[in-house]
Amino acid sequence: MVPAGCWQAARVAAGGAFAVLGCVVVPGFEFDDFELADRDDLTSRFPEHAALIGELTRM
């Protein structure tokens, strides 16, 4: 379970070729509430995790 206001991310395990991922949102999902992580913003806020942020975010 990911609490409200927290980021979540996923990646394929080492040696893996694919992943199946699902996400259930309750109450309903609203695109107006969706926010895609911004690599530069997260890296500036959490520089100690820059490598991990780079692996788990898109340019």
N, C-alpha and C positions, 0 to 999 in steps of 0.2 A: 504494500500500500504506500502510495506517495502522497504525503499531506499537501493540502492546498498551499500554493506559494513556493513550492519546491520544484527544482528541475529534475527531470529524469532523462536517462540516456541508455543506449544499449549498443552492443557490438557483437560480432560473431566471435566465438571462442577460438583460440589459437588452433590452427589446423582445420577449422570448419570452413565449409563452402557456402552455407546459407543459414538463415535463421527464420523462425516463425515467431512473430511477436504480436501480441494483442494488448488492447488497452480498453478497459471499461470505465466510463465516466458517469458519475452519479452526482447530482441529478443529470440532466442532459448536456451534451456537448454543444457549445455555441462558438462558431468561428470568431465572433466578436471578442471572445475571451481568450482566444488562442494567441500565444506569443512564441515565436521561434527564437531560440537562443542566439544571441549575437556574440560571436567569438571575441571580438575586440573588447566589448563591454565586460564580458565575464573575465577575460584575462587581466584587464585593468583592475577589476575588483578582487580577483583571487590570483595574483601573480605566482603564488607558490604551486598552483595547479595548472600552469600554462601548458605543459606538455599533454596532460590528460584532456584539457579543454580543446586543444588542437586536434586530438584524436577523435573526439566525440562531437565536433561541430562542423558545419559546412561553411565554406567561404562565401 
